[in-house]
């Protein structure tokens, strides 16, 4: 447990509970790693979420959580893609570089409903010095509604 790994989530609406489950699955399956977790939201933090994180911290000491409030005006300036298919709130990932207190550091962005089912140490140690982003390829017919050809590679962002 040498390096502290940076993890980011954007959360809102009905995704506070899944985010809490995701954080639990991350710290439980990676107890030898240390994490600084950033939660970005335009919403106020629900009390039940704060209580869950506090309880989780009583059991696991390998993480800290920092909440970053996103200015709603910044969200309104983001592009609306695919009409109603992708909300402006979902596009808050575009603000990560601007809002996170990082400098030349790797950060792992996890969707709030990501379930971490194993040790991710190998992923966290990947050399990203020559890469701007790494992502898992997307699958499914979701992109057809966005006008992306089905044979085109993409990642869910």
Phi, psi and omega in degrees: 000066182272299186271145173266125182266141180264128179234139178231143174229146163249133189224147174183171177059232183273012186261006177294315179295311176302325178296318177299319178294320179298315179298316177303312183295327178293306185288328179290319182273359182222051187293344179270355180258158177241138186231138163255116184252128178251128177244116181256133179203150172272352181264160172288149180288125178292143181302320180297328178289315178301318178296319180295318179294320178297316178297318178299320178295336176291332182263322184243127179254013185264019181208156170227156181234132174237128178266135178237118180279128178267128178295125181301331178296323178295322180293320181297334180278349180288151180292146173263116184254143174063034181055248184267359186287326180234120182283160175297325178300323178294334180278004179298344176301333179294343182264358185306312182298330181276327189263337184274142180279065184236151175218112180053042179238150174281147175223139177259117176269129175240134172298149185298339180257022178281130175256118179270114188254002183203179176292129180249020181305319180297319178296318182293337182265003179299138176282115182248014186297334181255012187229139177277327183205146172233139183209154174277141180296144177276156177225164175104177185267004183304320186288341180301322179291346179263002179083015179268129180301143185297338181268004181274136177285143178204169171230150182288114181233000000 
